[in-house]
């Protein structure tokens, strides 16, 4: 249903993501709104690594609620507020996605909706 596209006619990915993913006709699409590093009580951890992990946990929880896993992710857009945290982003993403390689975009932004937030992840997934 999902075909990872890698062409030598475009630059190789900088890290563990796909250049593109093709979705078979008739697939069910799930658009996940931006998930931030907050817990179920709405608490925002003060440390950035916890926020990164929670943002991905929230994405994975939404996937699970629809019978999907990280392997169903097609595209992720990630916004971080600290340019020094690209390595942290990649480490947490790779650990949380356990080998899944969706297409991905990483943006470094000056801020998110709440100044305490350091990361936001939105995603699209496809399943049967």
N, C-alpha and C positions, 0 to 999 in steps of 0.2 A: 504494500500500500504506500509506503514511503520509500522513495529512491534517492539516495544521497548522490549529489552531482559534484564531481571533481573534474575540472578541465585544466589542462596545461596551458590553455589560451588565456587564462586569468591568473593573477598571483595566488600562490598557496596561502591558506589561512595562517594567521600569526600564531594561533594556538589550537586548542581542541574544539573546533567547530567545523561545519560543512560550508562549502561555498554556496550551495543551494540544495533544496530538497524539493522533489517533485511529488505531488500528491495524486494518487489514482482517482479517477472519476468516481463519484458517488460516496466519497469518504465523508464522515461526520466531522465537522470542524468545531473546535472549542477555542474561543478567544478569551484569554485570561487578562483581566484588568491588572494594572500595576500593583504588585504586591510588595510591601515594605517590611522592614525588620521589626515587626511588632508581634507580641504573643497573643494568645486567645483572650486575654484580659485587657488588651489594648495598651499594655506596657511597652515602652521603648527602652531596650537595654542601652546603657551608656557606652558599651564597647562595640566598636565597629565589626569585629569578627562575628559576634553574636547576631548583629543585625543582618549581615550577609547570609548567615546560615538560616535565620528565621525567614527571610524573604524567599529563599529557595524552598524551605519546608512548606511555606504557605502555597507556593506554586504547586508543589508535589501533592499537597492535601487536596487542592482543587482538582487536579488530574485524577487522583484516586477516587474522589466523589463521583466521577463520571466514568469509572472503570478503565482509566488510562494510567500510564506510567511515564517516566521521563523518556522512554523510547518513542512515545507518541508526539513529543515536541517537534515542531516544524521550524519555528522561528522565535527567538527571544531578543527583546530589547532591554538592555540593562543600563541604568543611569546611576553613576556614582558621583559623590561630591568631592572626593579626595583623589587627585591624580597619582598620589603615592600608593594607592590601594589597588592598582591594576593586578599586581601579583596575588594579593589576597582574593580579589574577585575570581581570578582564574583557578586558584587552589580550591576555594569553596565550591565553585561551579563544577569543577571536575569531580570532586568528591561526592557532591550531592547528586549529580547526574549519572554517576557510575558507568561511564563509557558512552552514554548517549551523546550524539553530536548534532544538535540542531543548528540551523543557520543562526547567526547571532550578530548583534550590533551592540557595541559598548560605547556609551557617551559619558564624558566627564562634564558635569553641569555645576553651576554655581550654587544651586540649592534645590531642595524639594519642597513639597507643600508644607511640611513641618520642619523647622530648622534643626530639630534633633535627629532627623532621618539622614542616613548616609548612603542608602541604596534602595533602588526600586527596580523590580523585574516584571515586565509584561511579556506575554507569550501567546503563541498560537499552537494548538495541537490538532492532530487528525487521527481519527480512529474509525473502526467499522461500526 
